[in-house]
Amino acid sequence: MSNSITSFLSSFLPTVQADAESEKPTEVAAKESAEEPEAEAEEEEPEDVHPTLRSDCQSSSKCAPLAKHFEHCQEKVNAGEGFKGEDCVEEMFHMMHCVDDCAAPKLFAKLQ
């Protein structure tokens, strides 16, 4: 029965077979181990300062009132006190616009 299932599935799915002339496993393993130290050195990336800058800007005197307004709106909506369909998206966009305006010049200064 399994033979008929196999033949049925093989009619829809391609069958992959290994070539007889492929590299030996020991040769492949030796090549991979020789490349590992280089790959590890390349994987190190500099720390992303953007989240820190955004957090600092959100708590800055310029954006803090907008952040508090957004948080208040969320609390109101989550408590069921908001009007029907209220979702605080407008408040979030105002806050994020302020945060992005504050963080962008600082971020690009660090990238140079």
URJOLIN-V437502 format. One record per residue. RES is the residue in one small letter. SS is DSSP state (A for helix, B for strand, O for the rest). PSI is psi in radians with two decimals (* if undefined). OMEGA is omega in whole degrees, -180 to 180 (999 if undefined). Layout:
res=RES ss=SS psi=PSI omega=OMEGA
res=RES ss=SS psi=PSI omega=OMEGA
//
This chain:
res=m ss=O psi=-0.69 omega=-180
res=s ss=A psi=-0.50 omega=178
res=n ss=A psi=-0.67 omega=179
res=s ss=A psi=-0.61 omega=177
res=i ss=A psi=-0.74 omega=179
res=t ss=A psi=-0.78 omega=-180
res=s ss=A psi=-0.60 omega=177
res=f ss=A psi=-0.83 omega=-179
res=l ss=A psi=-0.65 omega=-179
res=s ss=A psi=-0.34 omega=176
res=s ss=A psi=-0.40 omega=178
res=f ss=A psi=-0.59 omega=-175
res=l ss=O psi=2.42 omega=179
res=p ss=O psi=2.63 omega=179
res=t ss=O psi=2.28 omega=-180
res=v ss=O psi=2.30 omega=179
res=q ss=O psi=2.50 omega=-179
res=a ss=O psi=2.53 omega=176
res=d ss=O psi=2.56 omega=-180
res=a ss=O psi=-0.39 omega=-176
res=e ss=O psi=0.23 omega=-179
res=s ss=O psi=2.88 omega=-178
res=e ss=O psi=2.68 omega=177
res=k ss=O psi=2.60 omega=-179
res=p ss=A psi=-0.60 omega=-179
res=t ss=A psi=-0.61 omega=178
res=e ss=A psi=-0.71 omega=180
res=v ss=A psi=-0.76 omega=180
res=a ss=A psi=-0.67 omega=180
res=a ss=A psi=-0.68 omega=178
res=k ss=A psi=-0.73 omega=-180
res=e ss=A psi=-0.72 omega=-179
res=s ss=A psi=-0.52 omega=178
res=a ss=A psi=-0.48 omega=-178
res=e ss=A psi=-0.28 omega=-175
res=e ss=A psi=-0.81 omega=-179
res=p ss=A psi=-0.64 omega=178
res=e ss=A psi=-0.73 omega=-179
res=a ss=A psi=-0.68 omega=180
res=e ss=A psi=-0.67 omega=180
res=a ss=A psi=-0.62 omega=-179
res=e ss=A psi=-0.41 omega=-176
res=e ss=A psi=-0.38 omega=-179
res=e ss=O psi=2.13 omega=179
res=e ss=O psi=2.66 omega=178
res=p ss=O psi=2.72 omega=-180
res=e ss=O psi=2.41 omega=178
res=d ss=O psi=1.98 omega=-178
res=v ss=O psi=-0.15 omega=-176
res=h ss=A psi=-0.83 omega=179
res=p ss=A psi=-0.65 omega=179
res=t ss=A psi=-0.76 omega=179
res=l ss=A psi=-0.73 omega=180
res=r ss=A psi=-0.73 omega=179
res=s ss=A psi=-0.76 omega=178
res=d ss=A psi=-0.73 omega=-180
res=c ss=A psi=-0.63 omega=-180
res=q ss=A psi=-0.58 omega=180
res=s ss=O psi=0.04 omega=179
res=s ss=O psi=2.85 omega=-177
res=s ss=O psi=-0.46 omega=-179
res=k ss=O psi=-0.73 omega=-174
res=c ss=O psi=-0.23 omega=-177
res=a ss=A psi=-0.74 omega=179
res=p ss=A psi=-0.65 omega=178
res=l ss=A psi=-0.65 omega=178
res=a ss=A psi=-0.73 omega=179
res=k ss=A psi=-0.67 omega=178
res=h ss=A psi=-0.74 omega=178
res=f ss=A psi=-0.80 omega=179
res=e ss=A psi=-0.72 omega=179
res=h ss=A psi=-0.74 omega=178
res=c ss=A psi=-0.76 omega=179
res=q ss=A psi=-0.76 omega=179
res=e ss=A psi=-0.74 omega=-179
res=k ss=A psi=-0.81 omega=-178
res=v ss=A psi=-0.76 omega=-180
res=n ss=A psi=-0.48 omega=178
res=a ss=O psi=-0.08 omega=179
res=g ss=O psi=0.27 omega=-178
res=e ss=O psi=-0.13 omega=-180
res=g ss=O psi=2.93 omega=177
res=f ss=O psi=2.86 omega=-176
res=k ss=O psi=2.19 omega=178
res=g ss=O psi=0.03 omega=180
res=e ss=O psi=2.37 omega=-177
res=d ss=O psi=0.04 omega=176
res=c ss=O psi=0.31 omega=-179
res=v ss=A psi=-0.73 omega=-179
res=e ss=A psi=-0.75 omega=179
res=e ss=A psi=-0.68 omega=179
res=m ss=A psi=-0.75 omega=180
res=f ss=A psi=-0.68 omega=177
res=h ss=A psi=-0.78 omega=-180
res=m ss=A psi=-0.81 omega=-178
res=m ss=A psi=-0.62 omega=177
res=h ss=A psi=-0.76 omega=178
res=c ss=A psi=-0.80 omega=-179
res=v ss=A psi=-0.75 omega=180
res=d ss=A psi=-0.70 omega=178
res=d ss=A psi=-0.61 omega=180
res=c ss=A psi=-0.74 omega=-173
res=a ss=A psi=-0.54 omega=-174
res=a ss=A psi=-0.89 omega=-179
res=p ss=A psi=-0.63 omega=180
res=k ss=A psi=-0.69 omega=-180
res=l ss=A psi=-0.83 omega=-178
res=f ss=A psi=-0.52 omega=175
res=a ss=A psi=-0.63 omega=180
res=k ss=A psi=-0.45 omega=-178
res=l ss=A psi=-0.38 omega=-177
res=q ss=O psi=* omega=999
//
